[in-house]
Amino acid sequence: MTCPRLLYQSLILIVFVFGLNLDLKAQMFSVENQEKERRVFNSSVHIGYSDVNFEYEGKNLAITGDQSLEMTPSLLHVLYNTPGVSIHLLGGNTIIGNENESLVRLGVELGSQFYLLRKKRLQFIVPYRVETAITAATKEGYGQRFYQTAFSGGFGGIIAMKPTDFFSMSTEATKWYGFSNSAGNFFGGNTDQFKTKTTVYLNRLLKGRGVYFSYETLFQNFNISGTDFDYKSKVDLFSIGIDIQ
């Protein structure tokens, strides 16, 4: 019984000393840095508005105009962004003013980056990312439905500038390649994308939280076997975001 009791008492002593040491360090840190303390935000939420041009580019001459899923809807956008992970939902139907058409895109993006230049006021960055996204489009009076699940990956470049601690901006462009499949199939075809984004960030603007203003473009081609679902889309997206804890 002596050995277990000794181990137990030693463990209690170690925990006590370790906890006391942490408490002393925390108090010293608090006293020395109380005036310099700043919030650190690791995630943000964005909402936005977009115009979309969804256009048929296949070779089936019977698919044209009203006899296709071509549309130019206005869509709403919600984005949740954390380091390495972004989740976005882009969609709209008659509820927000579209006449007889509906388009939805739900995507999850994973990624990382490395720095070619990392200064306080100027950074050159190479991002590399993968994304899985579902795109669905329907139109009243047209029997076909576009439903594709795409998996793609890409990389590009980012230039980030920070003239002052309060204001910063970045611009980026990425090129993506991958495959896309229809519901019930595995390999349906391929997809390629080109994305651009410009963001202005105002640090600690709203009660200590940063605010984002951004403009994005997304060009995506779907090259699906059978040509009936060979569509391309162009999305122009304006959004505003805020840091959250």
N, C-alpha and C positions, 0 to 999 in steps of 0.2 A: 504493500500500500504506500510505502514511502516514496517510491519512484514516481507513480502517477501523481501523488500530491505535490512533489517537487516540480514536476513538469507543469502542473496546473498553476502553481504559484509563480513560476518563472514566466509563463505566458501572460498572467495578469500584470506582472511587473513590466514586461516588454510593452504591452498595450498601453499601460499607464504612462510610461516614459515617452513612447512614440506620440501618444495623444497630447501630452503636455508640450512636447517639442513643437508639434504642429500648431498648437494654440498660441505659443509664444511667437512663432514665426508669423502667424496670421495677424497677431496684434501689432507686431513691429511693422509688417507690410502696410497695415491699415493706417498706422500713425504717419509713416513716412510718405505714403502715396495718396492720402485722403484727398488732397486738392487736385491730384492728377488723374484720379480714377475716371475711366471712360467705359461706357457700355460697349460690348463686343457682340455684334449680331451675326448669327450664322445662317440665317434663312430669310427669305422675303416672299411676299405675295404680290402678284401683279394682276391687274384687270385691264382689258383693252377692247378695242373695236377694230374690225378689219373688213376690207373689201376683197372678194375672191372672184377670180375668173377661172371657171372649171370648163375645159374645152376638149372636145373629141378630136383625136388626131389619127385615128385608125384609117384603114383603107376600105371599109365596108361602105359602099355608096348609098346603101339604104338607111344608114344612120346619119342624119343631118338635122339641124335645126330642132324643131319640136319633137322629132323622132330620135331624140338622143337625150342624154343627161347633161347637156351643156347648160350652164347656169352662171349667174353673177350675183350670188347672195351676199348680204351683209351679215357678219357673224360677230358674236361676242367671244371673248377670250379670257381664260383664267389660268394663271401659272403659279405653281409653288416651286420655289427654287432653294436648294441647299447645296453646300459644296459637294460636287460630284454627282448630284441627282437633281433632275428637273422633271416635273409632271405638268403637262398642259392639257387643257380641254378647249377646243375651238369648235363652235357650233352655232346654228341658228335655223329657225323655221318660220312659219307664219306668225308665231307669237311675237317676234320682234320686227315684223313688217315684210317678210318675204312672201311673195304672192302664192306660189304653188311648189316651192322647192325647199329641200332640206339638205344640209351638209354638216357632217360631224367629223372631227379628227381628234382622237385621244392618243397621246404619246407619252412615253417614259424614256428619258435620256440619261445615260450614264457616261461619265467622262472624267478626264484629268488633263493636265497640261504641263509643259515644261517651259522654262524661260530662256530665251536667247539673250535678253538684256533685262536686268532687274535693278533699276534705280528707283529712288523715292518718287521722282517726278516723271519718269518715262520707263515704260516696259514694252518689250517685244516678246510675245507669247505664242507658242504653238499648241493649240488644243487638239486632242484626239478623243472622239466620242463614238458611242453606239446608241442606237435608238430602235425601239419597237413601237409601231404606231398603227392604229386602226383608222381607216378612212371609209366613211359610208355616205352615199349620196342617193337621194330618191327624188322623184318628180311626179306630180299628179298628171295622169293621162299617159304615162309611159310605163310599160309593164316591167322593164328591166330595172334592176337595182345594182348599184355599184357598192361592193363591199370587199375591201382588201386589207389584209394584215401584212405589213411590211417590216422587215428587219434590215437595217442598214448601218453602215459605219463610215466615218470620215474624219478628216483633219483639215486644218487651215491655218489662219494667222490672226492675231489680235495685236492692235496697237493701243496701249492705254497711257493716258496722260493725266497728271495731277498737278495743275498749276499752283493750287493752294490746298490746304488741308480741308477746306470747306467744299471745294468743287473739283470734280474729276470727270473724265469722259473716256469712252473707248469705242473703237470700231473694229468689227471682225467680219471675216468671210470664211465659210467652210464648204467643202465639196464632199458629197456622200454617194456611196454606191451600196446596193443590196438587192435582196430578192423580195418578191411580193406574191402572196397566194390568196385565192378566193376562198370563201367559206366552204369547207368540206374537202379542199384539196391541200396539197403541201407545197409543191413548186408550181406556181402559176405563171411566173415571168420575173422580170427584173424592174428595179426602180432606181432612179438617180435623182439627187436633190442638190440644190445650190442655195445656201442660206447666207444672208447678210444681216447685220444688226449694228445699230449705233445707239449708245446709251449715254445719257448725261446723269450724273449722280451728285446729289446735294447732301453732304454729310451733316447729320444731326440737325436737320431742318425742322422736324416735327417732334417736339418733346424728346429730343435726344436721338430720334430715329432718322435714318437716311431715307431719302425719297429718290426714286428712279423715274426718268422719262426716256422712253425708247421707241425706236422705229425699226421694224424688221421687214424683210422680204423673204419669201420662201417659194422657190420654183421647184416643182416636183413632176417627174414624168413616170407614168405607169406603162410599161411595155408588157402586156399580158398576152399569153398564147391565145390565138383565136381572133385577135384584133378588135372584137366588139367592146372590150374594156380598155382600149388604149387611150387613156386620157392624160391630160396635163393640167396642172393647176398653178396659179400664181396668187399668192396671198400678200397683201400689204397690210401691216399690222401696227397700230399705234397703241401703246400701253403706258400705264403709270403704276409704280410699285412702291412698297414701303417695307423697311426692315422689320422683322419680328424676332422675338427671342426664341 
